[in-house]
Amino acid sequence: MNKLSAAIKYAELGFSVLPMNGKQPLIKFANRPPLTVDQIKYYWGKWPNANIALRTIDFFVVDIDTKKAHGHDGLTSIKNLPQGTILPTKTQQTSSGGFQMFYSKPKNGQVKQVIGLLPGIDIKAHKNNYVLVPPSTTDKGNYHWINSYTPIGKPSKLLVDMISNYHPQTSHQKWHYEPGKKWTGIVLDNIVQGAPEGQRNDYMTRLCGQMIHAGAEKYTVWTLINYANQFNTPPLNDKELSRIVASVLREELKNEQ
């Protein structure tokens, strides 16, 4: 099956499809509706070899790294979890040798995105995040389904609770400014600092301003702010996050006039 046909099939199954240049989106998609079949035909007509990604809107992914490919042994982390935490579900092997397990999001609760849930284990869940799927390829190899006919299953309560109760172990006490460090490095350090309740709005406002000052595009700012938000305790909701970004962008526009 060629990539256009595969992209259409994913869309017909209810997934939000994205055309990708390698692992980078070829279009802006944050907070936009899924592509229609006509739009998919247009984009893959323009980029016939584009990879296919699915946005993690109604499902989330347990992303498992391997020691050989990524330096972290996620397979061992999975094996050490209590029995019944990881249930059988639709699973793919990535081009670099890792594994991704797809689970439907619970209807009565939101699954948050977590980087570093366990050594070698990430949770990809934000509605503006995505994962490549077959028949996508990279310079490392191909993506392929391990069990193509298995549907996306429901996660165990143990797994959902583990994700919900996760809080990154970061220091909330200092805002990194190290003498001699380049501005870009300072911004990158601050992205993963996080802040506790009562300090989150100020932290995100300053971080947003830093990224704009560093010359980042609006889409880049929004993507990284969403990533940085997961390090807050607890993360801000999407509405508040959007308000902060919009406010900072308006202020920057005023300053440019």
CYANA upper distance limits for C-alpha pairs under 8 A (distance plus 0.5 A):
  1 MET  CA      5 SER  CA      6.78
  1 MET  CA      6 ALA  CA      6.80
  1 MET  CA    135 PRO  CA      8.49
  2 ASN  CA      6 ALA  CA      6.71
  2 ASN  CA    135 PRO  CA      8.19
  3 LYS  CA      7 ALA  CA      6.47
  3 LYS  CA     44 TRP  CA      8.35
  3 LYS  CA     48 PRO  CA      7.73
  3 LYS  CA     49 ASN  CA      7.37
  3 LYS  CA     50 ALA  CA      7.79
  3 LYS  CA     51 ASN  CA      7.62
  3 LYS  CA     52 ILE  CA      7.78
  3 LYS  CA    135 PRO  CA      7.00
  3 LYS  CA    136 SER  CA      8.24
  4 LEU  CA      8 ILE  CA      6.76
  4 LEU  CA     40 ILE  CA      7.99
  4 LEU  CA     41 LYS  CA      7.40
  4 LEU  CA     44 TRP  CA      6.33
  4 LEU  CA     48 PRO  CA      7.49
  5 SER  CA      9 LYS  CA      6.69
  6 ALA  CA     10 TYR  CA      6.74
  6 ALA  CA    135 PRO  CA      7.98
  7 ALA  CA     11 ALA  CA      6.81
  7 ALA  CA     17 VAL  CA      7.12
  7 ALA  CA     40 ILE  CA      7.63
  7 ALA  CA     52 ILE  CA      6.94
  8 ILE  CA     12 GLU  CA      6.65
  8 ILE  CA     37 VAL  CA      6.57
  8 ILE  CA     40 ILE  CA      7.33
  8 ILE  CA     41 LYS  CA      8.41
  9 LYS  CA     13 LEU  CA      6.79
 10 TYR  CA     14 GLY  CA      7.18
 10 TYR  CA     15 PHE  CA      6.11
 10 TYR  CA     16 SER  CA      8.33
 10 TYR  CA     17 VAL  CA      7.54
 11 ALA  CA     15 PHE  CA      5.40
 11 ALA  CA     16 SER  CA      6.67
 11 ALA  CA     17 VAL  CA      6.70
 11 ALA  CA     35 LEU  CA      8.29
 11 ALA  CA     36 THR  CA      8.03
 11 ALA  CA     37 VAL  CA      7.50
 12 GLU  CA     37 VAL  CA      8.49
 15 PHE  CA     34 PRO  CA      8.20
 15 PHE  CA     54 LEU  CA      6.84
 15 PHE  CA     55 ARG  CA      7.82
 16 SER  CA     33 PRO  CA      8.44
 16 SER  CA     34 PRO  CA      5.17
 16 SER  CA     35 LEU  CA      6.99
 16 SER  CA     54 LEU  CA      6.03
 16 SER  CA     55 ARG  CA      5.99
 16 SER  CA     57 ILE  CA      8.19
 17 VAL  CA     34 PRO  CA      7.16
 17 VAL  CA     35 LEU  CA      6.87
 17 VAL  CA     40 ILE  CA      8.45
 17 VAL  CA     52 ILE  CA      7.22
 17 VAL  CA     53 ALA  CA      6.29
 17 VAL  CA     54 LEU  CA      5.35
 17 VAL  CA     55 ARG  CA      7.10
 18 LEU  CA     25 PRO  CA      7.28
 18 LEU  CA     26 LEU  CA      8.28
 18 LEU  CA     27 ILE  CA      8.13
 18 LEU  CA     35 LEU  CA      8.13
 18 LEU  CA     52 ILE  CA      6.34
 18 LEU  CA     53 ALA  CA      5.54
 18 LEU  CA     54 LEU  CA      6.70
 18 LEU  CA     55 ARG  CA      7.93
 19 PRO  CA     25 PRO  CA      6.60
 19 PRO  CA     26 LEU  CA      6.26
 19 PRO  CA     27 ILE  CA      7.69
 19 PRO  CA     43 TYR  CA      7.57
 19 PRO  CA     44 TRP  CA      7.82
 19 PRO  CA     50 ALA  CA      6.03
 19 PRO  CA     51 ASN  CA      6.32
 19 PRO  CA     52 ILE  CA      5.83
 19 PRO  CA     53 ALA  CA      7.08
 20 MET  CA     24 GLN  CA      5.84
 20 MET  CA     25 PRO  CA      4.95
 20 MET  CA     26 LEU  CA      5.72
 20 MET  CA     50 ALA  CA      5.74
 20 MET  CA     51 ASN  CA      5.26
 20 MET  CA     52 ILE  CA      6.45
 20 MET  CA     53 ALA  CA      7.25
 21 ASN  CA     25 PRO  CA      6.65
 21 ASN  CA     26 LEU  CA      6.52
 21 ASN  CA     50 ALA  CA      6.27
 21 ASN  CA     51 ASN  CA      6.86
 22 GLY  CA     50 ALA  CA      7.95
 22 GLY  CA     51 ASN  CA      6.78
 22 GLY  CA    137 THR  CA      7.88
 22 GLY  CA    138 THR  CA      6.50
 23 LYS  CA     51 ASN  CA      8.23
 23 LYS  CA    132 LEU  CA      7.77
 23 LYS  CA    138 THR  CA      8.40
 28 LYS  CA    219 TYR  CA      8.15
 29 PHE  CA     33 PRO  CA      8.34
 29 PHE  CA    128 ASN  CA      8.12
 30 ALA  CA    128 ASN  CA      5.96
 30 ALA  CA    219 TYR  CA      8.46
 31 ASN  CA    127 LYS  CA      8.31
 31 ASN  CA    128 ASN  CA      7.30
 35 LEU  CA     39 GLN  CA      6.27
 35 LEU  CA     40 ILE  CA      6.82
 36 THR  CA     40 ILE  CA      6.73
 37 VAL  CA     41 LYS  CA      6.71
 38 ASP  CA     42 TYR  CA      6.76
 39 GLN  CA     43 TYR  CA      6.69
 40 ILE  CA     44 TRP  CA      6.53
 41 LYS  CA     45 GLY  CA      6.26
 42 TYR  CA     46 LYS  CA      6.77
 43 TYR  CA     47 TRP  CA      6.49
 43 TYR  CA     48 PRO  CA      8.33
 44 TRP  CA     48 PRO  CA      5.07
 44 TRP  CA     49 ASN  CA      7.81
 44 TRP  CA     50 ALA  CA      7.15
 50 ALA  CA    136 SER  CA      8.46
 51 ASN  CA    132 LEU  CA      7.74
 51 ASN  CA    135 PRO  CA      7.92
 51 ASN  CA    136 SER  CA      5.22
 51 ASN  CA    137 THR  CA      7.32
 52 ILE  CA    132 LEU  CA      6.22
 52 ILE  CA    133 VAL  CA      6.46
 52 ILE  CA    134 PRO  CA      7.74
 52 ILE  CA    135 PRO  CA      7.94
 52 ILE  CA    136 SER  CA      6.37
 53 ALA  CA    130 TYR  CA      6.48
 53 ALA  CA    131 VAL  CA      5.68
 53 ALA  CA    132 LEU  CA      4.59
 53 ALA  CA    133 VAL  CA      6.26
 54 LEU  CA    130 TYR  CA      5.76
 54 LEU  CA    131 VAL  CA      6.04
 54 LEU  CA    132 LEU  CA      6.97
 54 LEU  CA    133 VAL  CA      7.62
 55 ARG  CA    127 LYS  CA      6.89
 55 ARG  CA    128 ASN  CA      6.90
 55 ARG  CA    129 ASN  CA      6.16
 55 ARG  CA    130 TYR  CA      4.57
 55 ARG  CA    131 VAL  CA      7.15
 56 THR  CA     60 PHE  CA      6.03
 56 THR  CA     61 VAL  CA      8.15
 56 THR  CA    124 LYS  CA      7.55
 56 THR  CA    125 ALA  CA      5.89
 56 THR  CA    126 HIS  CA      6.63
 56 THR  CA    127 LYS  CA      5.72
 56 THR  CA    128 ASN  CA      7.48
 56 THR  CA    129 ASN  CA      6.27
 56 THR  CA    130 TYR  CA      5.87
 56 THR  CA    131 VAL  CA      7.91
 57 ILE  CA    125 ALA  CA      7.69
 57 ILE  CA    126 HIS  CA      7.43
 57 ILE  CA    127 LYS  CA      4.94
 57 ILE  CA    128 ASN  CA      8.00
 58 ASP  CA    104 SER  CA      6.58
 58 ASP  CA    105 LYS  CA      6.11
 58 ASP  CA    127 LYS  CA      8.49
 59 PHE  CA    102 PHE  CA      7.13
 59 PHE  CA    103 TYR  CA      5.94
 59 PHE  CA    104 SER  CA      4.66
 59 PHE  CA    105 LYS  CA      5.39
 59 PHE  CA    125 ALA  CA      7.52
 60 PHE  CA    102 PHE  CA      6.41
 60 PHE  CA    103 TYR  CA      5.95
 60 PHE  CA    104 SER  CA      6.79
 60 PHE  CA    105 LYS  CA      6.74
 60 PHE  CA    111 VAL  CA      8.03
 60 PHE  CA    123 ILE  CA      7.52
 60 PHE  CA    124 LYS  CA      6.16
 60 PHE  CA    125 ALA  CA      5.02
 60 PHE  CA    126 HIS  CA      8.46
 61 VAL  CA    100 GLN  CA      6.57
 61 VAL  CA    101 MET  CA      5.89
 61 VAL  CA    102 PHE  CA      5.15
 61 VAL  CA    103 TYR  CA      6.72
 61 VAL  CA    123 ILE  CA      6.21
 61 VAL  CA    124 LYS  CA      5.60
 61 VAL  CA    125 ALA  CA      7.02
 62 VAL  CA    100 GLN  CA      6.04
 62 VAL  CA    101 MET  CA      5.55
 62 VAL  CA    102 PHE  CA      7.13
 62 VAL  CA    103 TYR  CA      8.45
 62 VAL  CA    121 ILE  CA      7.34
 62 VAL  CA    122 ASP  CA      6.57
 62 VAL  CA    123 ILE  CA      5.47
 62 VAL  CA    124 LYS  CA      7.18
 63 ASP  CA     98 GLY  CA      8.10
 63 ASP  CA     99 PHE  CA      6.65
 63 ASP  CA    100 GLN  CA      5.11
 63 ASP  CA    101 MET  CA      7.17
 63 ASP  CA    121 ILE  CA      6.13
 63 ASP  CA    122 ASP  CA      5.56
 63 ASP  CA    123 ILE  CA      6.51
 63 ASP  CA    124 LYS  CA      7.55
 64 ILE  CA     74 GLY  CA      5.53
 64 ILE  CA     75 LEU  CA      7.07
 64 ILE  CA     98 GLY  CA      6.16
 64 ILE  CA     99 PHE  CA      5.52
 64 ILE  CA    100 GLN  CA      6.46
 64 ILE  CA    120 GLY  CA      6.41
 64 ILE  CA    121 ILE  CA      5.46
 64 ILE  CA    122 ASP  CA      7.34
 65 ASP  CA     69 ALA  CA      7.72
 65 ASP  CA     70 HIS  CA      6.36
 65 ASP  CA     71 GLY  CA      8.35
 65 ASP  CA     72 HIS  CA      6.55
 65 ASP  CA     73 ASP  CA      6.63
 65 ASP  CA     74 GLY  CA      5.42
 65 ASP  CA     75 LEU  CA      7.66
 65 ASP  CA     97 GLY  CA      8.36
 65 ASP  CA     98 GLY  CA      5.35
 65 ASP  CA     99 PHE  CA      7.24
 65 ASP  CA    120 GLY  CA      5.38
 65 ASP  CA    121 ILE  CA      6.88
 66 THR  CA     70 HIS  CA      6.09
 66 THR  CA     71 GLY  CA      7.20
 66 THR  CA     72 HIS  CA      6.26
 66 THR  CA     73 ASP  CA      5.33
 66 THR  CA     74 GLY  CA      6.22
 66 THR  CA     75 LEU  CA      7.04
 66 THR  CA     97 GLY  CA      7.43
 66 THR  CA     98 GLY  CA      6.00
 66 THR  CA    120 GLY  CA      7.52
 67 LYS  CA     71 GLY  CA      4.85
 67 LYS  CA     72 HIS  CA      5.01
 67 LYS  CA     73 ASP  CA      4.85
 67 LYS  CA     74 GLY  CA      7.87
 68 LYS  CA     72 HIS  CA      8.34
 69 ALA  CA     96 SER  CA      6.54
 69 ALA  CA     97 GLY  CA      6.95
 69 ALA  CA     98 GLY  CA      7.82
 70 HIS  CA    120 GLY  CA      8.46
 72 HIS  CA    119 PRO  CA      6.65
 72 HIS  CA    120 GLY  CA      5.13
 73 ASP  CA     77 SER  CA      7.28
 73 ASP  CA    119 PRO  CA      7.15
 73 ASP  CA    120 GLY  CA      5.83
 74 GLY  CA     78 ILE  CA      6.71
 74 GLY  CA    118 LEU  CA      8.00
 74 GLY  CA    119 PRO  CA      6.40
 74 GLY  CA    120 GLY  CA      4.38
 74 GLY  CA    121 ILE  CA      5.83
 75 LEU  CA     79 LYS  CA      6.78
 75 LEU  CA    120 GLY  CA      8.17
 76 THR  CA     80 ASN  CA      6.74
 77 SER  CA     81 LEU  CA      7.17
 77 SER  CA    118 LEU  CA      7.03
 77 SER  CA    119 PRO  CA      6.90
 77 SER  CA    120 GLY  CA      7.70
 77 SER  CA    121 ILE  CA      7.95
 78 ILE  CA     86 ILE  CA      8.10
 81 LEU  CA     85 THR  CA      6.97
 81 LEU  CA     86 ILE  CA      8.41
 84 GLY  CA    156 SER  CA      7.50
 84 GLY  CA    158 LEU  CA      7.97
 85 THR  CA    156 SER  CA      6.27
 85 THR  CA    157 LYS  CA      8.08
 85 THR  CA    158 LEU  CA      5.72
 85 THR  CA    159 LEU  CA      5.78
 86 ILE  CA    155 PRO  CA      7.84
 86 ILE  CA    156 SER  CA      7.26
 86 ILE  CA    159 LEU  CA      7.40
 87 LEU  CA    153 GLY  CA      8.39
 87 LEU  CA    155 PRO  CA      7.12
 87 LEU  CA    156 SER  CA      7.10
 88 PRO  CA    153 GLY  CA      7.66
 89 THR  CA    101 MET  CA      6.98
 89 THR  CA    102 PHE  CA      6.89
 89 THR  CA    103 TYR  CA      7.27
 89 THR  CA    150 THR  CA      7.03
 89 THR  CA    151 PRO  CA      7.04
 89 THR  CA    152 ILE  CA      5.90
 89 THR  CA    153 GLY  CA      5.38
 89 THR  CA    154 LYS  CA      8.28
 90 LYS  CA    101 MET  CA      6.53
 90 LYS  CA    102 PHE  CA      6.03
 90 LYS  CA    103 TYR  CA      8.10
 90 LYS  CA    145 TRP  CA      8.30
 90 LYS  CA    146 ILE  CA      8.28
 90 LYS  CA    147 ASN  CA      6.67
 90 LYS  CA    148 SER  CA      7.54
 90 LYS  CA    149 TYR  CA      8.42
 90 LYS  CA    150 THR  CA      5.76
 90 LYS  CA    151 PRO  CA      6.06
 90 LYS  CA    152 ILE  CA      5.46
 90 LYS  CA    153 GLY  CA      7.42
 91 THR  CA     99 PHE  CA      7.48
 91 THR  CA    100 GLN  CA      6.10
 91 THR  CA    101 MET  CA      4.96
 91 THR  CA    102 PHE  CA      6.62
 91 THR  CA    145 TRP  CA      6.60
 91 THR  CA    146 ILE  CA      6.27
 91 THR  CA    147 ASN  CA      6.78
 91 THR  CA    148 SER  CA      8.41
 92 GLN  CA     99 PHE  CA      6.26
 92 GLN  CA    100 GLN  CA      5.89
 92 GLN  CA    101 MET  CA      7.21
 92 GLN  CA    133 VAL  CA      8.28
 92 GLN  CA    143 TYR  CA      7.46
 92 GLN  CA    144 HIS  CA      6.08
 92 GLN  CA    145 TRP  CA      4.71
 92 GLN  CA    146 ILE  CA      5.70
 92 GLN  CA    147 ASN  CA      7.93
 93 GLN  CA     97 GLY  CA      6.56
 93 GLN  CA     98 GLY  CA      6.20
 93 GLN  CA     99 PHE  CA      5.01
 93 GLN  CA    100 GLN  CA      6.93
 93 GLN  CA    143 TYR  CA      6.35
 93 GLN  CA    144 HIS  CA      6.12
 93 GLN  CA    145 TRP  CA      6.88
 93 GLN  CA    146 ILE  CA      7.12
 94 THR  CA     98 GLY  CA      5.76
 94 THR  CA     99 PHE  CA      6.36
 94 THR  CA    100 GLN  CA      7.76
 94 THR  CA    142 ASN  CA      7.28
 94 THR  CA    143 TYR  CA      5.19
 94 THR  CA    144 HIS  CA      7.37
 95 SER  CA    137 THR  CA      7.15
 95 SER  CA    138 THR  CA      6.91
 95 SER  CA    140 LYS  CA      6.00
 95 SER  CA    141 GLY  CA      4.92
 95 SER  CA    142 ASN  CA      5.09
 95 SER  CA    143 TYR  CA      5.51
 96 SER  CA    140 LYS  CA      6.14
 96 SER  CA    141 GLY  CA      7.14
102 PHE  CA    152 ILE  CA      6.28
102 PHE  CA    153 GLY  CA      7.77
103 TYR  CA    152 ILE  CA      5.94
103 TYR  CA    153 GLY  CA      5.71
103 TYR  CA    154 LYS  CA      5.99
103 TYR  CA    155 PRO  CA      6.21
104 SER  CA    152 ILE  CA      6.75
104 SER  CA    153 GLY  CA      6.58
104 SER  CA    154 LYS  CA      5.85
104 SER  CA    155 PRO  CA      7.42
105 LYS  CA    109 GLY  CA      8.18
105 LYS  CA    110 GLN  CA      7.50
105 LYS  CA    111 VAL  CA      7.02
105 LYS  CA    154 LYS  CA      7.92
105 LYS  CA    155 PRO  CA      8.26
106 PRO  CA    110 GLN  CA      7.31
106 PRO  CA    111 VAL  CA      8.03
106 PRO  CA    154 LYS  CA      7.99
106 PRO  CA    155 PRO  CA      8.35
111 VAL  CA    125 ALA  CA      6.94
111 VAL  CA    160 VAL  CA      7.50
111 VAL  CA    163 ILE  CA      7.53
111 VAL  CA    164 SER  CA      7.34
112 LYS  CA    123 ILE  CA      8.23
112 LYS  CA    125 ALA  CA      6.38
112 LYS  CA    126 HIS  CA      7.13
112 LYS  CA    163 ILE  CA      7.48
112 LYS  CA    164 SER  CA      7.43
112 LYS  CA    230 GLN  CA      8.22
113 GLN  CA    122 ASP  CA      8.44
113 GLN  CA    123 ILE  CA      5.82
113 GLN  CA    124 LYS  CA      5.72
113 GLN  CA    125 ALA  CA      5.20
113 GLN  CA    126 HIS  CA      6.10
113 GLN  CA    230 GLN  CA      7.21
114 VAL  CA    122 ASP  CA      6.28
114 VAL  CA    123 ILE  CA      5.40
114 VAL  CA    124 LYS  CA      7.29
114 VAL  CA    125 ALA  CA      8.42
114 VAL  CA    163 ILE  CA      7.85
114 VAL  CA    166 TYR  CA      8.35
114 VAL  CA    230 GLN  CA      7.19
115 ILE  CA    121 ILE  CA      7.98
115 ILE  CA    122 ASP  CA      5.22
115 ILE  CA    123 ILE  CA      6.77
115 ILE  CA    124 LYS  CA      8.41
116 GLY  CA    120 GLY  CA      7.23
116 GLY  CA    121 ILE  CA      6.18
116 GLY  CA    122 ASP  CA      5.63
116 GLY  CA    123 ILE  CA      8.38
117 LEU  CA    121 ILE  CA      6.15
117 LEU  CA    122 ASP  CA      6.07
117 LEU  CA    123 ILE  CA      7.50
117 LEU  CA    163 ILE  CA      7.75
117 LEU  CA    166 TYR  CA      7.52
118 LEU  CA    122 ASP  CA      7.74
124 LYS  CA    129 ASN  CA      7.31
124 LYS  CA    130 TYR  CA      8.00
125 ALA  CA    129 ASN  CA      7.16
128 ASN  CA    223 THR  CA      8.33
132 LEU  CA    136 SER  CA      7.00
132 LEU  CA    143 TYR  CA      8.17
133 VAL  CA    143 TYR  CA      6.57
133 VAL  CA    144 HIS  CA      7.81
134 PRO  CA    142 ASN  CA      7.91
134 PRO  CA    143 TYR  CA      5.42
134 PRO  CA    144 HIS  CA      5.73
134 PRO  CA    145 TRP  CA      7.44
135 PRO  CA    142 ASN  CA      7.54
135 PRO  CA    143 TYR  CA      6.62
135 PRO  CA    144 HIS  CA      7.27
136 SER  CA    142 ASN  CA      6.72
136 SER  CA    143 TYR  CA      6.19
137 THR  CA    141 GLY  CA      6.21
137 THR  CA    142 ASN  CA      4.89
137 THR  CA    143 TYR  CA      6.56
138 THR  CA    142 ASN  CA      6.95
155 PRO  CA    159 LEU  CA      6.98
155 PRO  CA    160 VAL  CA      7.25
156 SER  CA    160 VAL  CA      6.93
157 LYS  CA    161 ASP  CA      6.46
158 LEU  CA    162 MET  CA      6.63
159 LEU  CA    163 ILE  CA      6.79
160 VAL  CA    164 SER  CA      6.61
161 ASP  CA    165 ASN  CA      6.47
162 MET  CA    166 TYR  CA      6.70
167 HIS  CA    231 PHE  CA      7.87
167 HIS  CA    233 THR  CA      7.12
167 HIS  CA    234 PRO  CA      8.20
168 PRO  CA    231 PHE  CA      6.36
170 THR  CA    192 VAL  CA      8.24
170 THR  CA    193 GLN  CA      6.43
170 THR  CA    194 GLY  CA      7.38
170 THR  CA    231 PHE  CA      8.13
171 SER  CA    193 GLN  CA      6.89
171 SER  CA    194 GLY  CA      8.13
172 HIS  CA    193 GLN  CA      6.85
172 HIS  CA    194 GLY  CA      6.63
172 HIS  CA    195 ALA  CA      5.60
172 HIS  CA    196 PRO  CA      7.20
175 TRP  CA    190 ASN  CA      7.23
175 TRP  CA    193 GLN  CA      8.13
176 HIS  CA    186 ILE  CA      6.92
176 HIS  CA    189 ASP  CA      7.27
176 HIS  CA    190 ASN  CA      6.71
177 TYR  CA    181 LYS  CA      8.20
177 TYR  CA    186 ILE  CA      6.74
178 GLU  CA    186 ILE  CA      7.98
181 LYS  CA    185 GLY  CA      6.93
181 LYS  CA    186 ILE  CA      7.19
182 LYS  CA    186 ILE  CA      6.99
183 TRP  CA    187 VAL  CA      6.86
183 TRP  CA    214 ALA  CA      7.68
184 THR  CA    188 LEU  CA      6.74
184 THR  CA    214 ALA  CA      7.15
185 GLY  CA    189 ASP  CA      6.65
186 ILE  CA    190 ASN  CA      6.74
187 VAL  CA    191 ILE  CA      6.80
187 VAL  CA    207 LEU  CA      7.76
187 VAL  CA    210 GLN  CA      6.92
187 VAL  CA    211 MET  CA      7.13
188 LEU  CA    192 VAL  CA      7.85
189 ASP  CA    193 GLN  CA      7.44
190 ASN  CA    194 GLY  CA      8.25
190 ASN  CA    207 LEU  CA      7.54
191 ILE  CA    207 LEU  CA      7.58
191 ILE  CA    224 LEU  CA      8.06
191 ILE  CA    225 ILE  CA      8.20
191 ILE  CA    227 TYR  CA      8.35
191 ILE  CA    228 ALA  CA      5.55
192 VAL  CA    228 ALA  CA      6.28
192 VAL  CA    231 PHE  CA      6.69
193 GLN  CA    228 ALA  CA      8.35
193 GLN  CA    231 PHE  CA      7.10
193 GLN  CA    232 ASN  CA      8.50
194 GLY  CA    200 ARG  CA      8.00
194 GLY  CA    203 TYR  CA      8.07
194 GLY  CA    228 ALA  CA      7.35
194 GLY  CA    229 ASN  CA      7.52
194 GLY  CA    230 GLN  CA      8.15
194 GLY  CA    231 PHE  CA      4.91
194 GLY  CA    232 ASN  CA      4.85
194 GLY  CA    233 THR  CA      7.72
195 ALA  CA    199 GLN  CA      6.30
195 ALA  CA    200 ARG  CA      5.64
195 ALA  CA    203 TYR  CA      7.08
195 ALA  CA    231 PHE  CA      7.67
195 ALA  CA    232 ASN  CA      5.31
195 ALA  CA    233 THR  CA      6.73
196 PRO  CA    200 ARG  CA      6.56
196 PRO  CA    232 ASN  CA      6.43
196 PRO  CA    233 THR  CA      5.29
196 PRO  CA    234 PRO  CA      7.46
197 GLU  CA    232 ASN  CA      8.18
197 GLU  CA    233 THR  CA      6.61
197 GLU  CA    234 PRO  CA      7.19
199 GLN  CA    203 TYR  CA      6.63
200 ARG  CA    204 MET  CA      6.54
200 ARG  CA    232 ASN  CA      7.10
200 ARG  CA    236 LEU  CA      7.99
201 ASN  CA    205 THR  CA      6.51
201 ASN  CA    244 ILE  CA      7.89
202 ASP  CA    206 ARG  CA      6.68
203 TYR  CA    207 LEU  CA      6.60
204 MET  CA    208 CYS  CA      6.44
204 MET  CA    225 ILE  CA      7.87
204 MET  CA    229 ASN  CA      8.20
204 MET  CA    244 ILE  CA      7.85
205 THR  CA    209 GLY  CA      6.76
205 THR  CA    244 ILE  CA      6.63
205 THR  CA    245 VAL  CA      7.74
205 THR  CA    248 VAL  CA      7.30
206 ARG  CA    210 GLN  CA      6.65
207 LEU  CA    211 MET  CA      6.85
207 LEU  CA    225 ILE  CA      8.35
208 CYS  CA    212 ILE  CA      6.87
208 CYS  CA    221 VAL  CA      7.20
208 CYS  CA    225 ILE  CA      7.37
208 CYS  CA    245 VAL  CA      7.12
208 CYS  CA    248 VAL  CA      7.46
209 GLY  CA    213 HIS  CA      6.54
209 GLY  CA    248 VAL  CA      7.00
210 GLN  CA    214 ALA  CA      6.63
211 MET  CA    215 GLY  CA      7.09
211 MET  CA    216 ALA  CA      6.20
211 MET  CA    221 VAL  CA      6.83
212 ILE  CA    216 ALA  CA      5.79
212 ILE  CA    217 GLU  CA      7.79
212 ILE  CA    218 LYS  CA      8.28
212 ILE  CA    221 VAL  CA      7.59
216 ALA  CA    220 THR  CA      6.54
216 ALA  CA    221 VAL  CA      6.71
217 GLU  CA    221 VAL  CA      6.74
218 LYS  CA    222 TRP  CA      6.76
219 TYR  CA    223 THR  CA      6.69
220 THR  CA    224 LEU  CA      6.62
221 VAL  CA    225 ILE  CA      6.42
222 TRP  CA    226 ASN  CA      6.76
222 TRP  CA    245 VAL  CA      7.73
223 THR  CA    227 TYR  CA      6.95
224 LEU  CA    228 ALA  CA      6.52
225 ILE  CA    229 ASN  CA      6.53
226 ASN  CA    230 GLN  CA      7.62
226 ASN  CA    241 LEU  CA      8.33
227 TYR  CA    231 PHE  CA      8.42
228 ALA  CA    232 ASN  CA      8.02
229 ASN  CA    235 PRO  CA      5.90
229 ASN  CA    236 LEU  CA      7.11
230 GLN  CA    234 PRO  CA      8.25
230 GLN  CA    235 PRO  CA      5.88
231 PHE  CA    235 PRO  CA      7.34
232 ASN  CA    236 LEU  CA      7.83
236 LEU  CA    240 GLU  CA      6.85
236 LEU  CA    241 LEU  CA      6.75
237 ASN  CA    241 LEU  CA      6.76
238 ASP  CA    242 SER  CA      6.54
239 LYS  CA    243 ARG  CA      6.76
240 GLU  CA    244 ILE  CA      6.83
241 LEU  CA    245 VAL  CA      6.89
242 SER  CA    246 ALA  CA      6.54
243 ARG  CA    247 SER  CA      6.54
244 ILE  CA    248 VAL  CA      6.78
245 VAL  CA    249 LEU  CA      6.63
246 ALA  CA    250 ARG  CA      6.61
247 SER  CA    251 GLU  CA      6.82
248 VAL  CA    252 GLU  CA      6.73
249 LEU  CA    253 LEU  CA      6.74
250 ARG  CA    254 LYS  CA      6.87
251 GLU  CA    255 ASN  CA      6.87
252 GLU  CA    256 GLU  CA      6.87
253 LEU  CA    257 GLN  CA      7.05
